[in-house]
């Protein structure tokens, strides 16, 4: 008998949580999907904690800001190197 656990995608977890938010009993949901109630509530709490992100579509994340800044820096370095090569007549 395999002891492997099911891996749930984010959209699957959201769908399970939404069933509870629409009024289906948590006990029924957990029996149907073979998850514990503590797992359901963990998913629900995470879902609710991040619900505001759904309305931040146009916001740039910190990581994206860092990558944009790094990209600009690297483009500057490449430009300087290209000028240096041109100056040395390569």
MDTraj code that builds the backbone (N, CA, C; nanometers):
import mdtraj as md
import numpy as np

residues = "UNK UNK UNK UNK UNK UNK UNK UNK UNK UNK UNK UNK UNK UNK UNK UNK UNK UNK UNK UNK UNK UNK UNK UNK UNK UNK UNK UNK UNK UNK UNK UNK UNK UNK UNK UNK UNK UNK UNK UNK UNK UNK UNK UNK UNK UNK UNK UNK UNK UNK UNK UNK UNK UNK UNK UNK UNK UNK UNK UNK UNK UNK UNK UNK UNK UNK UNK UNK UNK UNK UNK UNK UNK UNK UNK UNK UNK UNK UNK UNK UNK UNK UNK UNK UNK UNK UNK UNK UNK UNK".split()
xyz = np.array([
    [0.0835, -0.1186, 0.0000],
    [0.0000, 0.0000, 0.0000],
    [0.0876, 0.1243, 0.0000],
    [0.0614, 0.2164, -0.0895],
    [0.1416, 0.3378, -0.1024],
    [0.1023, 0.4396, 0.0039],
    [0.2026, 0.5080, 0.0577],
    [0.1789, 0.6090, 0.1596],
    [0.1944, 0.7494, 0.1007],
    [0.1830, 0.7601, -0.0316],
    [0.2014, 0.8900, -0.0942],
    [0.0792, 0.9778, -0.0721],
    [0.1025, 1.1064, -0.0630],
    [-0.0047, 1.2023, -0.0429],
    [-0.0354, 1.2718, -0.1735],
    [-0.1592, 1.3136, -0.1848],
    [-0.2005, 1.3869, -0.3040],
    [-0.1419, 1.5274, -0.2989],
    [-0.0982, 1.5746, -0.4114],
    [-0.0491, 1.7116, -0.4229],
    [-0.1602, 1.7944, -0.4853],
    [-0.2042, 1.8969, -0.4154],
    [-0.3144, 1.9819, -0.4590],
    [-0.2604, 2.1087, -0.5222],
    [-0.3146, 2.1468, -0.6359],
    [-0.2756, 2.2737, -0.6984],
    [-0.3464, 2.3871, -0.6249],
    [-0.2985, 2.5066, -0.6471],
    [-0.3609, 2.6232, -0.5860],
    [-0.5058, 2.6397, -0.6276],
    [-0.5343, 2.6146, -0.7543],
    [-0.6726, 2.6307, -0.8013],
    [-0.7640, 2.5226, -0.7427],
    [-0.7108, 2.4030, -0.7211],
    [-0.7901, 2.2973, -0.6577],
    [-0.8219, 2.3331, -0.5128],
    [-0.7227, 2.3827, -0.4408],
    [-0.7442, 2.4241, -0.3021],
    [-0.8479, 2.5353, -0.2952],
    [-0.8373, 2.6321, -0.3858],
    [-0.9328, 2.7430, -0.3877],
    [-1.0742, 2.6926, -0.4127],
    [-1.0893, 2.5967, -0.5024],
    [-1.2218, 2.5422, -0.5328],
    [-1.2805, 2.4717, -0.4107],
    [-1.1974, 2.3979, -0.3374],
    [-1.2440, 2.3296, -0.2159],
    [-1.2882, 2.4328, -0.1125],
    [-1.2081, 2.5348, -0.0918],
    [-1.2415, 2.6398, 0.0050],
    [-1.3696, 2.7119, -0.0356],
    [-1.3845, 2.7391, -0.1636],
    [-1.5046, 2.8091, -0.2108],
    [-1.6316, 2.7291, -0.1842],
    [-1.6217, 2.5973, -0.1902],
    [-1.7392, 2.5157, -0.1583],
    [-1.7861, 2.5441, -0.0157],
    [-1.6919, 2.5549, 0.0761],
    [-1.7271, 2.5849, 0.2148],
    [-1.7818, 2.7258, 0.2302],
    [-1.7266, 2.8188, 0.1528],
    [-1.7726, 2.9568, 0.1618],
    [-1.9123, 2.9732, 0.1017],
    [-1.9493, 2.8805, 0.0148],
    [-2.0828, 2.8844, -0.0460],
    [-2.1873, 2.8142, 0.0406],
    [-2.1446, 2.7577, 0.1542],
    [-2.2407, 2.7020, 0.2462],
    [-2.2366, 2.5526, 0.2678],
    [-2.1596, 2.4811, 0.1888],
    [-2.1505, 2.3358, 0.2094],
    [-2.0789, 2.3104, 0.3414],
    [-2.1212, 2.2098, 0.4145],
    [-2.0601, 2.1845, 0.5456],
    [-1.9151, 2.1395, 0.5287],
    [-1.8324, 2.1859, 0.6211],
    [-1.6903, 2.1516, 0.6174],
    [-1.6732, 2.0007, 0.6328],
    [-1.7534, 1.9393, 0.7158],
    [-1.7441, 1.7940, 0.7350],
    [-1.7688, 1.7209, 0.6033],
    [-1.8711, 1.7623, 0.5290],
    [-1.9002, 1.6990, 0.3995],
    [-1.7858, 1.7191, 0.3003],
    [-1.7335, 1.8391, 0.2964],
    [-1.6218, 1.8696, 0.2056],
    [-1.5023, 1.7807, 0.2370],
    [-1.4706, 1.7704, 0.3648],
    [-1.3525, 1.6939, 0.4057],
    [-1.3683, 1.5448, 0.3758],
    [-1.4878, 1.4928, 0.3957],
    [-1.5126, 1.3511, 0.3629],
    [-1.5014, 1.3313, 0.2120],
    [-1.5636, 1.4210, 0.1370],
    [-1.5631, 1.4089, -0.0086],
    [-1.4208, 1.4131, -0.0665],
    [-1.3398, 1.5062, -0.0191],
    [-1.2042, 1.5233, -0.0742],
    [-1.0973, 1.4473, 0.0045],
    [-1.1385, 1.3782, 0.1090],
    [-1.0475, 1.3008, 0.1935],
    [-0.9351, 1.3859, 0.2501],
    [-0.9744, 1.4994, 0.3086],
    [-0.8789, 1.5866, 0.3770],
    [-0.9287, 1.6063, 0.5200],
    [-0.8383, 1.6459, 0.6073],
    [-0.8780, 1.6716, 0.7454],
    [-0.9410, 1.8102, 0.7562],
    [-1.0185, 1.8297, 0.8599],
    [-1.0784, 1.9611, 0.8809],
    [-0.9703, 2.0648, 0.9087],
    [-0.8645, 2.0246, 0.9771],
    [-0.7568, 2.1205, 1.0029],
    [-0.6905, 2.1638, 0.8722],
    [-0.6810, 2.0721, 0.7746],
    [-0.6259, 2.1072, 0.6433],
    [-0.7184, 2.2065, 0.5738],
    [-0.8485, 2.1794, 0.5772],
    [-0.9442, 2.2710, 0.5154],
    [-0.9301, 2.4111, 0.5755],
    [-0.9270, 2.4196, 0.7076],
    [-0.9198, 2.5509, 0.7723],
    [-0.7859, 2.6207, 0.7462],
    [-0.6811, 2.5430, 0.7326],
    [-0.5507, 2.5997, 0.6960],
    [-0.5584, 2.6630, 0.5570],
    [-0.6170, 2.5887, 0.4610],
    [-0.6341, 2.6408, 0.3248],
    [-0.7230, 2.7637, 0.3252],
    [-0.8345, 2.7570, 0.4014],
    [-0.9280, 2.8693, 0.4065],
    [-0.8600, 2.9947, 0.4607],
    [-0.7842, 2.9800, 0.5695],
    [-0.7170, 3.0943, 0.6297],
    [-0.6144, 3.1546, 0.5344],
    [-0.5414, 3.0704, 0.4628],
    [-0.4441, 3.1181, 0.3652],
    [-0.5145, 3.1883, 0.2488],
    [-0.6249, 3.1299, 0.2049],
    [-0.7057, 3.1882, 0.0978],
    [-0.7536, 3.3280, 0.1366],
    [-0.8079, 3.3402, 0.2562],
    [-0.8598, 3.4692, 0.3019],
    [-0.7478, 3.5705, 0.3257],
    [-0.6348, 3.5245, 0.3757],
    [-0.5220, 3.6144, 0.4011],
    [-0.4682, 3.6751, 0.2721],
    [-0.4838, 3.6035, 0.1607],
    [-0.4304, 3.6506, 0.0332],
    [-0.5376, 3.7004, -0.0629],
    [-0.6610, 3.7089, -0.0172],
    [-0.7720, 3.7491, -0.1041],
    [-0.7507, 3.8889, -0.1631],
    [-0.6895, 3.9783, -0.0890],
    [-0.6659, 4.1140, -0.1382],
    [-0.5787, 4.1202, -0.2618],
    [-0.4957, 4.0209, -0.2805],
    [-0.4076, 4.0188, -0.3982],
    [-0.4850, 4.0107, -0.5292],
    [-0.6058, 3.9593, -0.5238],
    [-0.6877, 3.9481, -0.6447],
    [-0.7176, 4.0855, -0.7033],
    [-0.7127, 4.1879, -0.6203],
    [-0.7440, 4.3226, -0.6648],
    [-0.6188, 4.4057, -0.6912],
    [-0.5019, 4.3439, -0.6824],
    [-0.3747, 4.4131, -0.7025],
    [-0.3083, 4.3690, -0.8313],
    [-0.3859, 4.3452, -0.9338],
    [-0.3349, 4.2922, -1.0599],
    [-0.2302, 4.3842, -1.1218],
    [-0.2498, 4.5144, -1.1116],
    [-0.1580, 4.6085, -1.1757],
    [-0.0390, 4.6451, -1.0885],
    [-0.0317, 4.5930, -0.9681],
    [0.0782, 4.6224, -0.8782],
    [0.1994, 4.5371, -0.9161],
    [0.3164, 4.5961, -0.9051],
    [0.4404, 4.5235, -0.9313],
    [0.4936, 4.4731, -0.7979],
    [0.5292, 4.3454, -0.7913],
    [0.5811, 4.2878, -0.6682],
    [0.7225, 4.3390, -0.6421],
    [0.7670, 4.3227, -0.5203],
    [0.9037, 4.3644, -0.4847],
    [1.0066, 4.2920, -0.5692],
    [0.9831, 4.1640, -0.5922],
    [1.0773, 4.0864, -0.6726],
    [1.0816, 4.1394, -0.8158],
    [0.9643, 4.1724, -0.8712],
    [0.9602, 4.2285, -1.0059],
    [1.0314, 4.3631, -1.0098],
    [1.0143, 4.4461, -0.9059],
    [1.0836, 4.5747, -0.8994],
    [1.2347, 4.5539, -0.8956],
    [1.2784, 4.4559, -0.8154],
    [1.4216, 4.4264, -0.8056],
    [1.4765, 4.3801, -0.9404],
    [1.4005, 4.2943, -1.0084],
    [1.4451, 4.2454, -1.1385],
    [1.4499, 4.3570, -1.2432],
    [1.3518, 4.4475, -1.2408],
    [1.3532, 4.5608, -1.3338],
    [1.4739, 4.6503, -1.3096],
    [1.5045, 4.6755, -1.1828],
    [1.6204, 4.7590, -1.1485],
    [1.7504, 4.6911, -1.1934],
    [1.7596, 4.5611, -1.1670],
    [1.8788, 4.4862, -1.2090],
    [1.8908, 4.4857, -1.3609],
    [1.7794, 4.4706, -1.4305],
    [1.7783, 4.4728, -1.5762],
    [1.8293, 4.6067, -1.6290],
    [1.7820, 4.7163, -1.5713],
    [1.8282, 4.8491, -1.6131],
    [1.9788, 4.8634, -1.5907],
    [2.0258, 4.8155, -1.4755],
    [2.1692, 4.8240, -1.4452],
    [2.2506, 4.7458, -1.5477],
    [2.2061, 4.6244, -1.5789],
    [2.2799, 4.5414, -1.6737],
    [2.2788, 4.6013, -1.8145],
    [2.1675, 4.6622, -1.8526],
    [2.1628, 4.7293, -1.9827],
    [2.2624, 4.8445, -1.9866],
    [2.2763, 4.9156, -1.8755],
    [2.3743, 5.0232, -1.8682],
    [2.5161, 4.9716, -1.8820],
    [2.5447, 4.8605, -1.8149],
    [2.6780, 4.7995, -1.8229],
    [2.7067, 4.7561, -1.9659],
    [2.6080, 4.6954, -2.0304],
    [2.6261, 4.6516, -2.1696],
    [2.6504, 4.7722, -2.2600],
    [2.5763, 4.8796, -2.2381],
    [2.5960, 5.0004, -2.3172],
    [2.7353, 5.0571, -2.3008],
    [2.7839, 5.0610, -2.1754],
    [2.9191, 5.1109, -2.1491],
    [3.0238, 5.0229, -2.2162],
    [3.0057, 4.8925, -2.2099],
    [3.1002, 4.8009, -2.2740],
    [3.0979, 4.8161, -2.4255],
    [2.9782, 4.8365, -2.4821],
    [2.9681, 4.8550, -2.6267],
    [3.0410, 4.9824, -2.6690],
    [3.0256, 5.0896, -2.5910],
    [3.0969, 5.2139, -2.6218],
    [3.2471, 5.1949, -2.6106],
    [3.2902, 5.1212, -2.5092],
    [3.4329, 5.0963, -2.4900],
    [3.4900, 5.0161, -2.6063],
    [3.4162, 4.9153, -2.6527],
    [3.4612, 4.8363, -2.7675],
    [3.4664, 4.9224, -2.8934],
    [3.3661, 5.0067, -2.9095],
    [3.3643, 5.0942, -3.0259],
    [3.4809, 5.1923, -3.0232],
    [3.5094, 5.2418, -2.9027],
    [3.6193, 5.3362, -2.8856],
    [3.7523, 5.2694, -2.9198],
    [3.7670, 5.1424, -2.8878],
    [3.8904, 5.0696, -2.9169],
    [3.8906, 5.0119, -3.0571],
    [3.7857, 5.0412, -3.1351],
    [3.7755, 5.0024, -3.2751],
    [3.7763, 4.8513, -3.2959],
    [3.6952, 4.7859, -3.2230],
    [3.6834, 4.6404, -3.2386],
    [3.5973, 4.6122, -3.3520],
])
top = md.Topology()
chain = top.add_chain()
for i, resn in enumerate(residues, 1):
    res = top.add_residue(resn, chain, resSeq=i)
    for name in ("N", "CA", "C"):
        top.add_atom(name, md.element.get_by_symbol(name[0]), res)
traj = md.Trajectory(xyz[None], top)
